[in-house]
Each structure stands twice: as structure tokens, then as C-alpha cells.
Amino acid sequence: MDDHEFITQLQKLGTTIRELRSARGFSQESFADACGLDRTYVGGVERGERNLGFKNLLRISEALDVEPSELLADISAKSGGK
């Protein structure tokens, strides 16, 4: 996977998180508080600028009340992705 493909996958993850957050009525700030994360970090994740760690992925999935796999459903490590 080259850097461009990696960034594309991060952006897909960020979009999924943003859509779920919005659907649940969270502002970015209230969501960050629910996750125990900084608002600017969450913003970077949603824009695909941050390569979040596993612990933070679990925090986000817990705050959204979804399984971590749901956040990663549209992500592929294979060239071309979904």
C-alpha cells in the first residue's frame, strides 16, 4: 500500500466516524469528551489526517456504541480498496 492509498483509507475511516457521530447527535466537542480525547485530535481523525491507535479506535467505537469492525467495514489493506 502506497502513501496515497493509505491516506485514502484514513479518510474513509474519518468519514465513517464523522457520519456516525453526526447521526448520534454529537457535536465534535461533546464527542471528544465522550471519548476522552481532545477535540482537535478528533477533528484530525475525521479529516483523515491522524493515524489513530488501537486504543483510540476502541474509545471511539465505545462512544459511538458500535463494534470496532463497523468502523473498519469499508477499509481494505489490498490495493484499490473498496
C-alpha positions as CSV (number, residue, x, y, z in Angstrom):
1,M,0.0,0.0,0.0
2,D,1.5,3.3,-1.0
3,D,1.0,6.6,0.9
4,H,-1.8,7.8,-1.3
5,E,-3.8,4.6,-0.8
6,F,-3.1,4.8,3.0
7,I,-4.4,8.4,3.1
8,T,-7.5,7.4,1.2
9,Q,-8.2,4.6,3.7
10,L,-7.7,7.1,6.6
11,Q,-10.1,9.5,5.0
12,K,-12.7,6.7,4.6
13,L,-12.4,5.8,8.3
14,G,-12.7,9.5,9.2
15,T,-15.8,9.9,7.1
16,T,-17.4,6.8,8.7
17,I,-16.7,8.2,12.2
18,R,-18.0,11.7,11.3
19,E,-21.2,10.2,9.8
20,L,-21.9,8.0,12.9
21,R,-21.1,10.9,15.3
22,S,-23.4,13.2,13.5
23,A,-26.2,10.6,13.3
24,R,-26.0,10.2,17.0
25,G,-26.3,13.9,17.6
26,F,-22.8,14.5,19.0
27,S,-21.1,17.8,18.3
28,Q,-17.4,17.3,17.7
29,E,-16.6,18.7,21.1
30,S,-19.1,16.6,23.0
31,F,-18.0,13.5,21.1
32,A,-14.4,14.2,22.0
33,D,-15.4,14.5,25.7
34,A,-17.3,11.2,25.5
35,C,-14.2,9.5,24.0
36,G,-11.8,11.1,26.5
37,L,-9.9,12.7,23.5
38,D,-9.0,16.2,22.5
39,R,-11.4,17.9,20.1
40,T,-8.6,18.8,17.7
41,Y,-7.4,15.2,17.7
42,V,-11.0,14.0,16.8
43,G,-11.1,16.7,14.0
44,G,-7.9,15.4,12.6
45,V,-9.2,11.8,12.7
46,E,-12.4,12.8,10.9
47,R,-10.4,14.6,8.2
48,G,-8.1,11.6,7.7
49,E,-5.1,13.5,9.0
50,R,-4.4,11.3,12.1
51,N,-3.3,7.7,12.1
52,L,-5.2,6.7,15.3
53,G,-4.0,4.0,17.5
54,F,-6.0,0.9,18.5
55,K,-6.8,2.2,22.0
56,N,-8.3,5.4,20.5
57,L,-10.2,3.3,17.9
58,L,-11.8,1.4,20.8
59,R,-12.6,4.6,22.7
60,I,-14.3,5.9,19.6
61,S,-16.3,2.8,18.9
62,E,-17.4,2.6,22.5
63,A,-18.6,6.3,22.5
64,L,-20.5,5.5,19.2
65,D,-21.9,2.3,20.6
66,V,-20.7,0.2,17.7
67,E,-18.2,-2.6,17.2
68,P,-14.8,-1.5,16.0
69,S,-15.3,-3.7,13.0
70,E,-18.2,-1.5,11.9
71,L,-15.8,1.5,11.8
72,L,-13.5,-0.6,9.6
73,A,-16.1,-2.2,7.3
74,D,-15.2,0.0,4.3
75,I,-11.4,-0.3,4.8
76,S,-9.2,-2.6,2.8
77,A,-5.5,-3.2,3.0
78,K,-5.5,-4.5,-0.5
79,S,-4.6,-2.3,-3.4
80,G,-7.6,-0.4,-4.8
81,G,-9.6,-0.8,-1.6
82,K,-13.4,-1.0,-1.6
